[in-house]
Each structure stands twice: as structure tokens, then as C-alpha cells.
């Protein structure tokens, strides 16, 4: 009887904790999101709940743990002030629909890094909803490519000097020489920061209106070609709500960087 009461108390505490969370984080790589959750609490006193998002094994079977294919998503996401998605693997259809419904009904959906990736091409609604395409074909002809290795050094620049997300409490340590295709840039460069040994996504194609927040500059160590693309961060309306995408975030230490972590926090607390 005592054990039964203890289990009931634990369950009630878990339910209460989930109910009090202001932000929901759905992820299949947890350490980076734990770092983000700690910073969110420490810097903005915002509570968050992390849901582990699992994937099928090689036989197509789901693990017994919670999080299988998004089945442990709350049935109603509308109570959260923001939902953060950090999913590297496949995006289950029920989760895809839940995220889209949340945003279009007035929620704020914050997508990080590989929440836009080749594995989501097979999702019927995800990319059309986001206004994004990852073109097929060779990189030299505009095809999408991801590059990840110890030689990847890329710089992120601020394209929106008057936007809350890119400016509130953000201290940029560098000025990055940058040529934008959409924004006039000063001769001494744009405020930015640099990540080393990271992952970069080339040739995201945006369809429809997006407000650009961040650009990136990357020089391929093999070919010597430099890419400057206004695609490292953006915000767009989605029905009654909003979608914010931020491309960096491959490693835990990306979220420990003072400038980038502040930008992510700003996206979460931003009130359009």
C-alpha cells in the first residue's frame, strides 16, 4: 500500500511538472537540449519540459521507451508559449501534423538545426508548410548539401539589426566580411560569431515570404569556394502563429556559445 501511494505521488508530481512547463522541447538528441533548458531557466526563469523522440530500429519496430515516434506528445500543445523541435531523424506523421496544427492555431514553433534536413523530404506537408525546399542535384548547380567534419568553420552574421531575436542582449564578438543578396551590408562587415568543427547546410531554398534574421559564410576547405547565404535564420507567419528557424546547433557547445545561446533564448521568448 505504501509503495502504491508513493507511485501515485510520483505520478502526480510528474503531471504537475509537465503542466507547469511554459515551453515544450521535442528532441531525439537530448544533451544539447538539456543545456538549452538550463539556460532558459537561469536567464529567463522559464520552465521547460523535454520529450525524448525515439525512432524505429532496423526492423521497423519502435522501442519500449516513451517517445516512440512522437506518440508521447501531449494531445494538446496550445498551452505552451513555444514548442522547440530538435529532431535529427525521421519526423513521424503524427508529430508533423501536431506541430503544424500548433503553429497555425496561434503557437510559436522554434525549429533548430536538423529539424530541416533531407530525412524530412518524405514528409508530405513539412517543407510546404515551412516554405522550404532542399533541391536535388549537384552543389555547383544549386543542389542541397550538408557538410560535417573537423574542417568546417563557418561564421553566422546578423542580417536583422532591428529585430528582437538578433539583438536583445546579444553581444557579437566579431565583424564578418559578408556580401548579402538581400540586405545592404557595410564595408567593415556584419556583427557575427564563428563555429569550428561543425556542420553547415548549403543551398536551402526559401519559397514565399520569410523575414531573414541570420546569414552564414563558409569556405570549403577542399575546393576553396566561399558561400555566403542569407539562410541561417528566419521567421515567418503560419496561419495565426509563427515559425522561427535557426540553422546552427550541431553540437552541445553551439548552445553554450554566448551569442548564439542568447539568440535561441530570444526566439523562445519573442512575442510577435
N, C-alpha and C positions, 0 to 999 in steps of 0.2 A: 504493500500500500504506500509506504513512504517513497519507494522508487517511482511508483506511478505518479505521485504528486510532484516529485522532483522533475520528471519528464514533462509534465503538464506546465510547470512553471517555466522551464527552459523554452518550451514551445511558445508560450505567451510572450516571453521576453524577446524571442526572435521575431515574432509577428509585430510586436510593438516597435522594435528597432527598424524593421522594414517600413512600417507605416510612417515613422518619423523622418525617414530619409527624404531629403529635398531633391537629390539628384540620383538617377539610376545609371550605373555603368555596366554595360554588357560587353564582355571580353572573352577571348579564348587564349590570351596571354596575360597572366594576372600580375606579375611583379611590377610592371610599369604602371598599371592602374592603381596598385596599392600606393605607389609613390604619389600619383596624382591625387588620390583620395586624401592622403595625409596633408598635402599642400593645400587642398581645398578647405579642409577643416582648420588648419593652422592660420592660413592667410585670410579666409573669408568667413570662417565659422559656419560653413555649410556642411551638413551631414550627407553622406552618400552611401549607397548600397551597391556592392559589386556582385553581379551574377556571372558565374562561370558558364561559358557557352561551349559545349562539347561537340564533337564531330564523329561520324561513323568510323568504325575500324575498316580494315581491308575487306572484310566480308560484308560490309554494309550494315553491320549491327551497331546499335547505339550502346554506349557504356551504361552501367547501372547507376552511375553517379548523377546527381542533379545537374541540369544544364544541357541535357541531351537535346541537340538540335533546336535549342531555344524553347523547349517545352516547359521550362520553369519560369518563363516570362510572366510577370503579373498580367492578369486578364485585362486590366485597365491601366494604361500608362498616363492618363490625363492628369493625375495628381502631382506628377514630377515637374519641377520647374525646368529641368533639362534632362535629356536622355543622351548619354555618350555611348558611341559604338566604336569598339576597337576589336574587330573581328578579322583575323588573318585568313582563315579557311573559308569553307563554303557558308553561304548565308541561306539558312533554311527558309522555305517559302512563308511559313507562319510568322517568323521573325521579320522578314522583309515586309509583309503586309502590316504587321503591328507597328513597325517604325514609320511607314508611310502614313498610316492612319493617324498616328500620334501627331506628326508634324502638320498634316493637312487640317486637322481639327484644332490647331492652335498651339501645339507644342514646339519646343526648341530642340532640334536634333543636331548634336555635335558629332561629326564624323572625323575620326583620326586615322591618319596614315593609310594602312592597307584595308580600310573599310571601302576604299575604291581600289580594286585590283582585278587581275584577269579572271580569278575564280568567280567573280560576280557577273561575268558576261552572260552566263546561262540563266541568270535570274530575269524573268520576263519584264519586270516593272522597275527594277532598281535604277539602272542607268537612265532610262527615260524620265523617271521621277527627279533624278538629280540634274538632268540636263548635261550629261557627261557621255563621251564616247572614248573608248580606247582603241584607236584604229589598228587594224591588221596591217601587216606588211613590214618592209624594212624600215629601220630607224631613219635612214638617209632620205626616205621618201615620205616621212611623216608618220611612220608606224610607231605604235607604243612599245616602250621597252623599260624594264626595270633593271637597275644595276646595283648590285650589293657586293662590296668587298672592302678590304682594308685600305684600298687606294681611293675610295670615294670620299672626296672632300667637296662639300657644296655649301654655298652661302645663301641665306634667306634674307630678303630685303623687304622693307616696309613700303608698300605701294599706296597706303591709305593714311596719310599723316594726320587726318582729322577724325579718324574712326576710333571709337572707344576700344575696340578689341585690340587694335595695334598700338595704342598709345597709353592707355590707363596704367600708370605705374611701371611701364616698360622702359628699361634702360638698355639701349642698343650700344654694344661696345665697339662697333666698327663703322666705317663708311665704306661701302662696297661699290666700286665702279660698275655701273649697270646701265644697259640700254633697254628701255621698255617699248613694247609695240603699242601700248595703250595709254601710257602715262608719261608726261614730261618729267625728265629726270635731271637734276643739277649736275654740273661738271665734276663736282667733288664726290659724287656718288650718293647712294642712299643708305640710311641707317640700317644696320643688319647685324648678323652673327653667323658664325661658321661652325659646321659639324664635320668631324673627321671619322673615317672608318664606318661609314653609314650606308644608307640606301636612298637612291633617288629614282623618281619616276619621270620619264621623259614622254612628251607629246600627249598629255591629257588634252582632249578636245572638248571645249565647252560649247554647249548648244543652248541658245536662248539667253535671257538676261541673268547675269551674275555680277554682284559687286565685288571687285577684286580687292583683296587685302594684302597678300604677300606674293612676291616673286622669288625665283631662285636662279642662281648662277652656278653652273657646273662645267668643269673642263675634264673631258675624258682623258685619262692618263695614257691610254693606248693610242688613240687617234689624234689627240691634241685639239680636238674640236671643242669649242666652248658653246654651251647652251645657256641662253637667258630666256626664261619663260615665265609669264605672269600667271602662274598656275599653282603656287604653293599654298594659297589660302583664299577662300572666297565665302560669300554669304549670298543666299537667295531666298526669296519668299516661296512658300509652298502652301497653297490654299490659305488657311487662316494663320499658319505658323511659319517657321523658318528652318532652314538647313544651313549649317556652318561646316565647312571642310577645312582641315589643316593637314598638310601633307607630311611634315616631319613627325617622328615618333617611333623609329625603328628600334631603338634601344632604350633601356631604362634611363640611361644618363641623358637622353634627349629631354626627358621630362624633369631632369634635375638642373638643366641649364636655366639660369635666372631669367633671361629674356623670353625664351620660348615657354617656360612653365607659366610665366605671367600672362602671355598671350592666350594660352589654353584656359587659364582661370578666367580671363576676361570674356572669352567666348561663352563660358558656362554661366557667368553672372550677368551677361549682357541683356539689356531689356530694350528690344527694338521699339 
